[in-house]
Amino acid sequence: MTDEVPDSLREMPPSSKLVYKVLEHDGPLTQRQLADHSLLPTRTVRYALDRLRDEDIVQERLYIQDARKRLYHLTADERVPDIDPVPASN
């Protein structure tokens, strides 16, 4: 993980910055896990995630353990490997 902070993050509200730092340190996490780690209300976490996604700082993926949930991670997070499509058989 790079220590470089996106410029667009500097203009965001404190809740978005906190969610970013939690994901940087503990991510990837679900929305509920983010709320638990940050001690923010889930509504505030949802708003922060929306702002971070709008700036392409955070991405979401399907949470394998519970398909109703999403797993959030930083866009530049090397700990989350890209999921490549399965190559076609010849």
N, C-alpha and C positions, 0 to 999 in steps of 0.2 A: 504494500500500500504506500502510495506516495504521500508525503507530508504537505503537498501543495493543496491549498484550499481554493475552490472555484471562486472567481471574482463575484459571481452573482449571489453567492451565499452571504457575502458581507452585507448586502442590502436587505436580507430577509429578517423576519421577526426572530426573537430569541428562541421561541419554541422550535422553529425550523433548524436553527443552529444546534440546539441541544439534540434533536433527533439525528442530525447529521453526525455529531460526535459519538452518540450511542452506537449508531450503525458502524462508524469507523472503528470503534473499540470492540463491540460485541457482535456485530452483524454477521450474517444475515438473520433477521428476526421477523416475526409476525407483528401485526399491529398491536395485539394484546401484550406481547413480550416487550415491544417498544414502550408501551404505556407503563408496564411494570418496572422496567429498567430506568426510565426517565422520571417516573413519578408524576407524569402529566396525565390529565384526563384523556380518555380515548378520542373524544371529539377534537381536542387540541392536536393530538397525534395525527389524526386523519387530515386535519387542515395543513399541518406541517408537511405531511407526505405529499399532499396535492401540490403544494408550492414547490417542493423538491423535485417531483416528477415533471412539473411544468418546465423546469429549468434543466431537465435531463441529468440531474445529479443522482437521483435514485431510480432504480428499476424494480419492478415486481415480477414475481414468478409464482407459479402454482406451488402450494405447500403440499408436498407429497403425503405427509401424515394425515392431512385433513383437506380435501379438495375444496371445501367451502372457504378456506383461508388463503391468503397470499403471503409470500415471503418477500421481504424488502431487503435490498442491498444497494450499496453505492455502485454507481455505474462503473467506476474505475477500480472496483474491488477485485484483486487477483485471486482471492480465496474462493470466488464463485466461478467455476469453470463454465465456459459457453457450452450450451447443449447443442451439439451438431446433429442434423438429421441422420438417421440410419442410412448408410450407403446402400444403393440398390444392388441386388445380386445380379451377376452376369450370367 
